[in-house]
Amino acid sequence: MKDLEISTEYITLGQAMKLSGAASSGFEAKALIQEGEVTVNGEVDTHRGKKLHDGDVFGYDGETYRIACK
């Protein structure tokens, strides 16, 4: 599991995917999320605007990322 440090209260799922490198663009992140290929806290989530807070975990393609607020 990789930590994804953010300096804000939350980050959207689409933004987190871009920041982590799991998606190369917002368009790619949107497509992956809508196709049900991304999990949030162990469950498939198809909402690109889903707010992720400190401690939330998202996964894609065998990698998992934990949100860590500074």
HTML snippet that shows the backbone in 3Dmol.js (N, CA, C, O; Angstrom):
<script src="https://3Dmol.org/build/3Dmol-min.js"></script>
<div id="view" style="width:600px;height:400px;position:relative"></div>
<script>
const pdb = `
ATOM      1  N   MET A   1       0.849  -1.178   0.000  1.00  0.00           N
ATOM      2  CA  MET A   1       0.000   0.000   0.000  1.00  0.00           C
ATOM      3  C   MET A   1       0.894   1.241   0.000  1.00  0.00           C
ATOM      4  O   MET A   1       1.871   1.329   0.743  1.00  0.00           O
ATOM      5  N   LYS A   2       0.531   2.182  -0.846  1.00  0.00           N
ATOM      6  CA  LYS A   2       1.284   3.433  -0.948  1.00  0.00           C
ATOM      7  C   LYS A   2       0.471   4.559  -0.309  1.00  0.00           C
ATOM      8  O   LYS A   2      -0.745   4.640  -0.483  1.00  0.00           O
ATOM      9  N   ASP A   3       1.163   5.425   0.435  1.00  0.00           N
ATOM     10  CA  ASP A   3       0.498   6.596   1.006  1.00  0.00           C
ATOM     11  C   ASP A   3       0.489   7.715  -0.019  1.00  0.00           C
ATOM     12  O   ASP A   3       1.486   7.961  -0.698  1.00  0.00           O
ATOM     13  N   LEU A   4      -0.652   8.392  -0.123  1.00  0.00           N
ATOM     14  CA  LEU A   4      -0.806   9.536  -1.016  1.00  0.00           C
ATOM     15  C   LEU A   4      -1.051  10.754  -0.126  1.00  0.00           C
ATOM     16  O   LEU A   4      -2.159  10.954   0.372  1.00  0.00           O
ATOM     17  N   GLU A   5      -0.014  11.563   0.069  1.00  0.00           N
ATOM     18  CA  GLU A   5      -0.130  12.714   0.968  1.00  0.00           C
ATOM     19  C   GLU A   5      -0.814  13.883   0.280  1.00  0.00           C
ATOM     20  O   GLU A   5      -0.491  14.249  -0.850  1.00  0.00           O
ATOM     21  N   ILE A   6      -1.773  14.457   1.003  1.00  0.00           N
ATOM     22  CA  ILE A   6      -2.468  15.648   0.511  1.00  0.00           C
ATOM     23  C   ILE A   6      -2.415  16.706   1.606  1.00  0.00           C
ATOM     24  O   ILE A   6      -2.250  16.381   2.782  1.00  0.00           O
ATOM     25  N   SER A   7      -2.554  17.962   1.223  1.00  0.00           N
ATOM     26  CA  SER A   7      -2.491  19.054   2.203  1.00  0.00           C
ATOM     27  C   SER A   7      -3.855  19.695   2.436  1.00  0.00           C
ATOM     28  O   SER A   7      -3.954  20.750   3.062  1.00  0.00           O
ATOM     29  N   THR A   8      -4.902  19.055   1.931  1.00  0.00           N
ATOM     30  CA  THR A   8      -6.258  19.567   2.100  1.00  0.00           C
ATOM     31  C   THR A   8      -7.080  18.577   2.917  1.00  0.00           C
ATOM     32  O   THR A   8      -6.603  17.488   3.236  1.00  0.00           O
ATOM     33  N   GLU A   9      -8.309  18.948   3.256  1.00  0.00           N
ATOM     34  CA  GLU A   9      -9.176  18.094   4.062  1.00  0.00           C
ATOM     35  C   GLU A   9      -9.595  16.832   3.312  1.00  0.00           C
ATOM     36  O   GLU A   9      -9.761  15.772   3.915  1.00  0.00           O
ATOM     37  N   TYR A  10      -9.765  16.950   1.989  1.00  0.00           N
ATOM     38  CA  TYR A  10     -10.172  15.805   1.172  1.00  0.00           C
ATOM     39  C   TYR A  10      -9.663  15.987  -0.253  1.00  0.00           C
ATOM     40  O   TYR A  10      -9.198  17.062  -0.630  1.00  0.00           O
ATOM     41  N   ILE A  11      -9.759  14.922  -1.030  1.00  0.00           N
ATOM     42  CA  ILE A  11      -9.430  14.953  -2.456  1.00  0.00           C
ATOM     43  C   ILE A  11     -10.468  14.082  -3.156  1.00  0.00           C
ATOM     44  O   ILE A  11     -10.914  13.079  -2.599  1.00  0.00           O
ATOM     45  N   THR A  12     -10.851  14.457  -4.363  1.00  0.00           N
ATOM     46  CA  THR A  12     -11.820  13.625  -5.073  1.00  0.00           C
ATOM     47  C   THR A  12     -11.109  12.399  -5.633  1.00  0.00           C
ATOM     48  O   THR A  12      -9.895  12.409  -5.837  1.00  0.00           O
ATOM     49  N   LEU A  13     -11.866  11.365  -5.873  1.00  0.00           N
ATOM     50  CA  LEU A  13     -11.312  10.117  -6.380  1.00  0.00           C
ATOM     51  C   LEU A  13     -10.573  10.340  -7.698  1.00  0.00           C
ATOM     52  O   LEU A  13      -9.468   9.829  -7.881  1.00  0.00           O
ATOM     53  N   GLY A  14     -11.162  11.086  -8.603  1.00  0.00           N
ATOM     54  CA  GLY A  14     -10.520  11.366  -9.890  1.00  0.00           C
ATOM     55  C   GLY A  14      -9.195  12.091  -9.716  1.00  0.00           C
ATOM     56  O   GLY A  14      -8.211  11.751 -10.374  1.00  0.00           O
ATOM     57  N   GLN A  15      -9.160  13.088  -8.836  1.00  0.00           N
ATOM     58  CA  GLN A  15      -7.926  13.826  -8.578  1.00  0.00           C
ATOM     59  C   GLN A  15      -6.876  12.920  -7.950  1.00  0.00           C
ATOM     60  O   GLN A  15      -5.694  13.001  -8.285  1.00  0.00           O
ATOM     61  N   ALA A  16      -7.311  12.060  -7.039  1.00  0.00           N
ATOM     62  CA  ALA A  16      -6.390  11.155  -6.364  1.00  0.00           C
ATOM     63  C   ALA A  16      -5.774  10.186  -7.363  1.00  0.00           C
ATOM     64  O   ALA A  16      -4.592   9.859  -7.263  1.00  0.00           O
ATOM     65  N   MET A  17      -6.557   9.731  -8.313  1.00  0.00           N
ATOM     66  CA  MET A  17      -6.025   8.813  -9.326  1.00  0.00           C
ATOM     67  C   MET A  17      -4.959   9.497 -10.170  1.00  0.00           C
ATOM     68  O   MET A  17      -3.937   8.892 -10.493  1.00  0.00           O
ATOM     69  N   LYS A  18      -5.192  10.757 -10.528  1.00  0.00           N
ATOM     70  CA  LYS A  18      -4.195  11.493 -11.304  1.00  0.00           C
ATOM     71  C   LYS A  18      -2.945  11.758 -10.476  1.00  0.00           C
ATOM     72  O   LYS A  18      -1.829  11.559 -10.956  1.00  0.00           O
ATOM     73  N   LEU A  19      -3.122  12.204  -9.243  1.00  0.00           N
ATOM     74  CA  LEU A  19      -1.993  12.529  -8.371  1.00  0.00           C
ATOM     75  C   LEU A  19      -1.114  11.309  -8.099  1.00  0.00           C
ATOM     76  O   LEU A  19       0.109  11.425  -8.032  1.00  0.00           O
ATOM     77  N   SER A  20      -1.731  10.158  -7.945  1.00  0.00           N
ATOM     78  CA  SER A  20      -0.984   8.928  -7.644  1.00  0.00           C
ATOM     79  C   SER A  20      -0.303   8.335  -8.869  1.00  0.00           C
ATOM     80  O   SER A  20       0.605   7.514  -8.745  1.00  0.00           O
ATOM     81  N   GLY A  21      -0.740   8.751 -10.048  1.00  0.00           N
ATOM     82  CA  GLY A  21      -0.199   8.185 -11.275  1.00  0.00           C
ATOM     83  C   GLY A  21      -0.978   6.967 -11.757  1.00  0.00           C
ATOM     84  O   GLY A  21      -0.617   6.358 -12.764  1.00  0.00           O
ATOM     85  N   ALA A  22      -2.045   6.610 -11.044  1.00  0.00           N
ATOM     86  CA  ALA A  22      -2.877   5.478 -11.459  1.00  0.00           C
ATOM     87  C   ALA A  22      -3.592   5.783 -12.774  1.00  0.00           C
ATOM     88  O   ALA A  22      -3.934   4.872 -13.528  1.00  0.00           O
ATOM     89  N   ALA A  23      -3.812   7.062 -13.043  1.00  0.00           N
ATOM     90  CA  ALA A  23      -4.415   7.497 -14.309  1.00  0.00           C
ATOM     91  C   ALA A  23      -3.576   8.658 -14.834  1.00  0.00           C
ATOM     92  O   ALA A  23      -3.099   9.486 -14.059  1.00  0.00           O
ATOM     93  N   SER A  24      -3.401   8.713 -16.135  1.00  0.00           N
ATOM     94  CA  SER A  24      -2.561   9.763 -16.719  1.00  0.00           C
ATOM     95  C   SER A  24      -3.317  11.066 -16.978  1.00  0.00           C
ATOM     96  O   SER A  24      -2.708  12.113 -17.197  1.00  0.00           O
ATOM     97  N   SER A  25      -4.651  10.991 -16.952  1.00  0.00           N
ATOM     98  CA  SER A  25      -5.453  12.192 -17.210  1.00  0.00           C
ATOM     99  C   SER A  25      -6.801  12.077 -16.508  1.00  0.00           C
ATOM    100  O   SER A  25      -7.197  11.005 -16.051  1.00  0.00           O
ATOM    101  N   GLY A  26      -7.482  13.189 -16.435  1.00  0.00           N
ATOM    102  CA  GLY A  26      -8.820  13.189 -15.854  1.00  0.00           C
ATOM    103  C   GLY A  26      -9.774  12.340 -16.685  1.00  0.00           C
ATOM    104  O   GLY A  26     -10.650  11.668 -16.140  1.00  0.00           O
ATOM    105  N   PHE A  27      -9.604  12.372 -17.993  1.00  0.00           N
ATOM    106  CA  PHE A  27     -10.455  11.577 -18.879  1.00  0.00           C
ATOM    107  C   PHE A  27     -10.269  10.090 -18.598  1.00  0.00           C
ATOM    108  O   PHE A  27     -11.243   9.344 -18.503  1.00  0.00           O
ATOM    109  N   GLU A  28      -9.005   9.661 -18.465  1.00  0.00           N
ATOM    110  CA  GLU A  28      -8.730   8.254 -18.180  1.00  0.00           C
ATOM    111  C   GLU A  28      -9.293   7.862 -16.810  1.00  0.00           C
ATOM    112  O   GLU A  28      -9.890   6.796 -16.661  1.00  0.00           O
ATOM    113  N   ALA A  29      -9.101   8.730 -15.814  1.00  0.00           N
ATOM    114  CA  ALA A  29      -9.622   8.445 -14.469  1.00  0.00           C
ATOM    115  C   ALA A  29     -11.135   8.288 -14.514  1.00  0.00           C
ATOM    116  O   ALA A  29     -11.683   7.358 -13.922  1.00  0.00           O
ATOM    117  N   LYS A  30     -11.812   9.193 -15.214  1.00  0.00           N
ATOM    118  CA  LYS A  30     -13.271   9.144 -15.325  1.00  0.00           C
ATOM    119  C   LYS A  30     -13.718   7.823 -15.941  1.00  0.00           C
ATOM    120  O   LYS A  30     -14.642   7.182 -15.442  1.00  0.00           O
ATOM    121  N   ALA A  31     -13.064   7.421 -17.019  1.00  0.00           N
ATOM    122  CA  ALA A  31     -13.443   6.181 -17.706  1.00  0.00           C
ATOM    123  C   ALA A  31     -13.231   4.968 -16.799  1.00  0.00           C
ATOM    124  O   ALA A  31     -14.106   4.106 -16.714  1.00  0.00           O
ATOM    125  N   LEU A  32     -12.096   4.887 -16.127  1.00  0.00           N
ATOM    126  CA  LEU A  32     -11.801   3.752 -15.253  1.00  0.00           C
ATOM    127  C   LEU A  32     -12.799   3.663 -14.104  1.00  0.00           C
ATOM    128  O   LEU A  32     -13.258   2.578 -13.747  1.00  0.00           O
ATOM    129  N   ILE A  33     -13.126   4.809 -13.534  1.00  0.00           N
ATOM    130  CA  ILE A  33     -14.070   4.846 -12.408  1.00  0.00           C
ATOM    131  C   ILE A  33     -15.464   4.425 -12.876  1.00  0.00           C
ATOM    132  O   ILE A  33     -16.113   3.601 -12.232  1.00  0.00           O
ATOM    133  N   GLN A  34     -15.922   4.989 -13.995  1.00  0.00           N
ATOM    134  CA  GLN A  34     -17.258   4.676 -14.493  1.00  0.00           C
ATOM    135  C   GLN A  34     -17.388   3.227 -14.957  1.00  0.00           C
ATOM    136  O   GLN A  34     -18.487   2.671 -14.950  1.00  0.00           O
ATOM    137  N   GLU A  35     -16.281   2.617 -15.358  1.00  0.00           N
ATOM    138  CA  GLU A  35     -16.308   1.218 -15.788  1.00  0.00           C
ATOM    139  C   GLU A  35     -16.259   0.254 -14.609  1.00  0.00           C
ATOM    140  O   GLU A  35     -16.293  -0.963 -14.795  1.00  0.00           O
ATOM    141  N   GLY A  36     -16.178   0.801 -13.384  1.00  0.00           N
ATOM    142  CA  GLY A  36     -16.185  -0.040 -12.189  1.00  0.00           C
ATOM    143  C   GLY A  36     -14.860  -0.721 -11.902  1.00  0.00           C
ATOM    144  O   GLY A  36     -14.830  -1.762 -11.247  1.00  0.00           O
ATOM    145  N   GLU A  37     -13.767  -0.151 -12.381  1.00  0.00           N
ATOM    146  CA  GLU A  37     -12.450  -0.755 -12.182  1.00  0.00           C
ATOM    147  C   GLU A  37     -11.726  -0.232 -10.948  1.00  0.00           C
ATOM    148  O   GLU A  37     -10.602  -0.651 -10.671  1.00  0.00           O
ATOM    149  N   VAL A  38     -12.349   0.676 -10.203  1.00  0.00           N
ATOM    150  CA  VAL A  38     -11.702   1.300  -9.046  1.00  0.00           C
ATOM    151  C   VAL A  38     -12.497   0.989  -7.784  1.00  0.00           C
ATOM    152  O   VAL A  38     -13.727   1.034  -7.790  1.00  0.00           O
ATOM    153  N   THR A  39     -11.793   0.675  -6.712  1.00  0.00           N
ATOM    154  CA  THR A  39     -12.460   0.435  -5.427  1.00  0.00           C
ATOM    155  C   THR A  39     -12.111   1.545  -4.443  1.00  0.00           C
ATOM    156  O   THR A  39     -11.033   2.137  -4.499  1.00  0.00           O
ATOM    157  N   VAL A  40     -13.046   1.809  -3.549  1.00  0.00           N
ATOM    158  CA  VAL A  40     -12.831   2.743  -2.446  1.00  0.00           C
ATOM    159  C   VAL A  40     -13.200   2.000  -1.171  1.00  0.00           C
ATOM    160  O   VAL A  40     -14.326   1.530  -1.009  1.00  0.00           O
ATOM    161  N   ASN A  41     -12.240   1.907  -0.280  1.00  0.00           N
ATOM    162  CA  ASN A  41     -12.425   1.182   0.980  1.00  0.00           C
ATOM    163  C   ASN A  41     -12.993  -0.219   0.748  1.00  0.00           C
ATOM    164  O   ASN A  41     -13.871  -0.683   1.476  1.00  0.00           O
ATOM    165  N   GLY A  42     -12.464  -0.883  -0.295  1.00  0.00           N
ATOM    166  CA  GLY A  42     -12.808  -2.269  -0.566  1.00  0.00           C
ATOM    167  C   GLY A  42     -14.043  -2.516  -1.410  1.00  0.00           C
ATOM    168  O   GLY A  42     -14.362  -3.666  -1.710  1.00  0.00           O
ATOM    169  N   GLU A  43     -14.747  -1.459  -1.799  1.00  0.00           N
ATOM    170  CA  GLU A  43     -15.961  -1.619  -2.607  1.00  0.00           C
ATOM    171  C   GLU A  43     -15.863  -0.810  -3.892  1.00  0.00           C
ATOM    172  O   GLU A  43     -15.298   0.283  -3.902  1.00  0.00           O
ATOM    173  N   VAL A  44     -16.412  -1.345  -4.972  1.00  0.00           N
ATOM    174  CA  VAL A  44     -16.414  -0.628  -6.250  1.00  0.00           C
ATOM    175  C   VAL A  44     -17.199   0.668  -6.088  1.00  0.00           C
ATOM    176  O   VAL A  44     -18.298   0.683  -5.533  1.00  0.00           O
ATOM    177  N   ASP A  45     -16.613   1.755  -6.584  1.00  0.00           N
ATOM    178  CA  ASP A  45     -17.285   3.060  -6.523  1.00  0.00           C
ATOM    179  C   ASP A  45     -17.203   3.696  -7.898  1.00  0.00           C
ATOM    180  O   ASP A  45     -16.115   3.813  -8.462  1.00  0.00           O
ATOM    181  N   THR A  46     -18.332   4.106  -8.441  1.00  0.00           N
ATOM    182  CA  THR A  46     -18.367   4.679  -9.787  1.00  0.00           C
ATOM    183  C   THR A  46     -18.572   6.190  -9.778  1.00  0.00           C
ATOM    184  O   THR A  46     -18.960   6.763 -10.796  1.00  0.00           O
ATOM    185  N   HIS A  47     -18.319   6.839  -8.656  1.00  0.00           N
ATOM    186  CA  HIS A  47     -18.492   8.295  -8.542  1.00  0.00           C
ATOM    187  C   HIS A  47     -17.140   8.992  -8.580  1.00  0.00           C
ATOM    188  O   HIS A  47     -16.378   8.942  -7.615  1.00  0.00           O
ATOM    189  N   ARG A  48     -16.855   9.634  -9.689  1.00  0.00           N
ATOM    190  CA  ARG A  48     -15.568  10.317  -9.883  1.00  0.00           C
ATOM    191  C   ARG A  48     -15.365  11.405  -8.840  1.00  0.00           C
ATOM    192  O   ARG A  48     -14.234  11.665  -8.431  1.00  0.00           O
ATOM    193  N   GLY A  49     -16.440  12.041  -8.406  1.00  0.00           N
ATOM    194  CA  GLY A  49     -16.361  13.128  -7.439  1.00  0.00           C
ATOM    195  C   GLY A  49     -16.385  12.662  -5.989  1.00  0.00           C
ATOM    196  O   GLY A  49     -16.472  13.489  -5.081  1.00  0.00           O
ATOM    197  N   LYS A  50     -16.310  11.365  -5.756  1.00  0.00           N
ATOM    198  CA  LYS A  50     -16.310  10.811  -4.401  1.00  0.00           C
ATOM    199  C   LYS A  50     -15.192  11.468  -3.599  1.00  0.00           C
ATOM    200  O   LYS A  50     -14.043  11.493  -4.040  1.00  0.00           O
ATOM    201  N   LYS A  51     -15.525  12.003  -2.420  1.00  0.00           N
ATOM    202  CA  LYS A  51     -14.528  12.661  -1.579  1.00  0.00           C
ATOM    203  C   LYS A  51     -13.803  11.629  -0.723  1.00  0.00           C
ATOM    204  O   LYS A  51     -14.425  10.844  -0.008  1.00  0.00           O
ATOM    205  N   LEU A  52     -12.479  11.649  -0.812  1.00  0.00           N
ATOM    206  CA  LEU A  52     -11.650  10.763  -0.017  1.00  0.00           C
ATOM    207  C   LEU A  52     -10.999  11.578   1.092  1.00  0.00           C
ATOM    208  O   LEU A  52     -10.430  12.640   0.841  1.00  0.00           O
ATOM    209  N   HIS A  53     -11.084  11.080   2.304  1.00  0.00           N
ATOM    210  CA  HIS A  53     -10.543  11.761   3.475  1.00  0.00           C
ATOM    211  C   HIS A  53      -9.380  10.959   4.054  1.00  0.00           C
ATOM    212  O   HIS A  53      -9.103   9.845   3.610  1.00  0.00           O
ATOM    213  N   ASP A  54      -8.713  11.527   5.036  1.00  0.00           N
ATOM    214  CA  ASP A  54      -7.589  10.884   5.697  1.00  0.00           C
ATOM    215  C   ASP A  54      -7.935   9.449   6.100  1.00  0.00           C
ATOM    216  O   ASP A  54      -8.926   9.216   6.792  1.00  0.00           O
ATOM    217  N   GLY A  55      -7.118   8.495   5.665  1.00  0.00           N
ATOM    218  CA  GLY A  55      -7.333   7.097   6.010  1.00  0.00           C
ATOM    219  C   GLY A  55      -8.106   6.297   4.984  1.00  0.00           C
ATOM    220  O   GLY A  55      -8.080   5.067   5.025  1.00  0.00           O
ATOM    221  N   ASP A  56      -8.806   6.967   4.048  1.00  0.00           N
ATOM    222  CA  ASP A  56      -9.524   6.241   3.002  1.00  0.00           C
ATOM    223  C   ASP A  56      -8.520   5.564   2.072  1.00  0.00           C
ATOM    224  O   ASP A  56      -7.403   6.045   1.883  1.00  0.00           O
ATOM    225  N   VAL A  57      -8.938   4.447   1.502  1.00  0.00           N
ATOM    226  CA  VAL A  57      -8.068   3.670   0.623  1.00  0.00           C
ATOM    227  C   VAL A  57      -8.772   3.452  -0.712  1.00  0.00           C
ATOM    228  O   VAL A  57      -9.945   3.078  -0.745  1.00  0.00           O
ATOM    229  N   PHE A  58      -8.056   3.686  -1.812  1.00  0.00           N
ATOM    230  CA  PHE A  58      -8.614   3.344  -3.120  1.00  0.00           C
ATOM    231  C   PHE A  58      -7.655   2.409  -3.828  1.00  0.00           C
ATOM    232  O   PHE A  58      -6.447   2.428  -3.590  1.00  0.00           O
ATOM    233  N   GLY A  59      -8.211   1.600  -4.694  1.00  0.00           N
ATOM    234  CA  GLY A  59      -7.395   0.624  -5.400  1.00  0.00           C
ATOM    235  C   GLY A  59      -7.722   0.565  -6.873  1.00  0.00           C
ATOM    236  O   GLY A  59      -8.856   0.790  -7.297  1.00  0.00           O
ATOM    237  N   TYR A  60      -6.675   0.251  -7.651  1.00  0.00           N
ATOM    238  CA  TYR A  60      -6.840   0.071  -9.092  1.00  0.00           C
ATOM    239  C   TYR A  60      -5.682  -0.779  -9.604  1.00  0.00           C
ATOM    240  O   TYR A  60      -4.528  -0.538  -9.252  1.00  0.00           O
ATOM    241  N   ASP A  61      -5.981  -1.746 -10.411  1.00  0.00           N
ATOM    242  CA  ASP A  61      -4.989  -2.555 -11.105  1.00  0.00           C
ATOM    243  C   ASP A  61      -3.971  -3.192 -10.145  1.00  0.00           C
ATOM    244  O   ASP A  61      -2.772  -3.203 -10.420  1.00  0.00           O
ATOM    245  N   GLY A  62      -4.458  -3.714  -9.033  1.00  0.00           N
ATOM    246  CA  GLY A  62      -3.598  -4.407  -8.091  1.00  0.00           C
ATOM    247  C   GLY A  62      -2.825  -3.523  -7.127  1.00  0.00           C
ATOM    248  O   GLY A  62      -2.135  -4.035  -6.246  1.00  0.00           O
ATOM    249  N   GLU A  63      -2.924  -2.222  -7.271  1.00  0.00           N
ATOM    250  CA  GLU A  63      -2.249  -1.278  -6.378  1.00  0.00           C
ATOM    251  C   GLU A  63      -3.285  -0.654  -5.444  1.00  0.00           C
ATOM    252  O   GLU A  63      -4.432  -0.438  -5.835  1.00  0.00           O
ATOM    253  N   THR A  64      -2.876  -0.370  -4.219  1.00  0.00           N
ATOM    254  CA  THR A  64      -3.753   0.333  -3.284  1.00  0.00           C
ATOM    255  C   THR A  64      -3.043   1.571  -2.771  1.00  0.00           C
ATOM    256  O   THR A  64      -1.824   1.587  -2.598  1.00  0.00           O
ATOM    257  N   TYR A  65      -3.828   2.600  -2.534  1.00  0.00           N
ATOM    258  CA  TYR A  65      -3.309   3.898  -2.102  1.00  0.00           C
ATOM    259  C   TYR A  65      -4.131   4.375  -0.906  1.00  0.00           C
ATOM    260  O   TYR A  65      -5.361   4.330  -0.931  1.00  0.00           O
ATOM    261  N   ARG A  66      -3.446   4.828   0.131  1.00  0.00           N
ATOM    262  CA  ARG A  66      -4.111   5.354   1.325  1.00  0.00           C
ATOM    263  C   ARG A  66      -3.930   6.860   1.377  1.00  0.00           C
ATOM    264  O   ARG A  66      -2.818   7.365   1.223  1.00  0.00           O
ATOM    265  N   ILE A  67      -5.030   7.578   1.593  1.00  0.00           N
ATOM    266  CA  ILE A  67      -4.987   9.023   1.695  1.00  0.00           C
ATOM    267  C   ILE A  67      -4.405   9.408   3.041  1.00  0.00           C
ATOM    268  O   ILE A  67      -4.845   8.911   4.077  1.00  0.00           O
ATOM    269  N   ALA A  68      -3.420  10.289   3.032  1.00  0.00           N
ATOM    270  CA  ALA A  68      -2.787  10.751   4.266  1.00  0.00           C
ATOM    271  C   ALA A  68      -2.738  12.271   4.251  1.00  0.00           C
ATOM    272  O   ALA A  68      -2.033  12.869   3.438  1.00  0.00           O
ATOM    273  N   CYS A  69      -3.494  12.898   5.160  1.00  0.00           N
ATOM    274  CA  CYS A  69      -3.500  14.353   5.252  1.00  0.00           C
ATOM    275  C   CYS A  69      -2.290  14.812   6.069  1.00  0.00           C
ATOM    276  O   CYS A  69      -1.955  14.222   7.096  1.00  0.00           O
ATOM    277  N   LYS A  70      -1.648  15.867   5.595  1.00  0.00           N
ATOM    278  CA  LYS A  70      -0.494  16.421   6.327  1.00  0.00           C
ATOM    279  C   LYS A  70      -0.973  17.226   7.500  1.00  0.00           C
ATOM    280  O   LYS A  70      -0.161  17.775   8.244  1.00  0.00           O
TER     281      LYS A  70
END
`;
const viewer = $3Dmol.createViewer("view");
viewer.addModel(pdb, "pdb");
viewer.setStyle({}, {cartoon: {color: "spectrum"}});
viewer.zoomTo();
viewer.render();
</script>
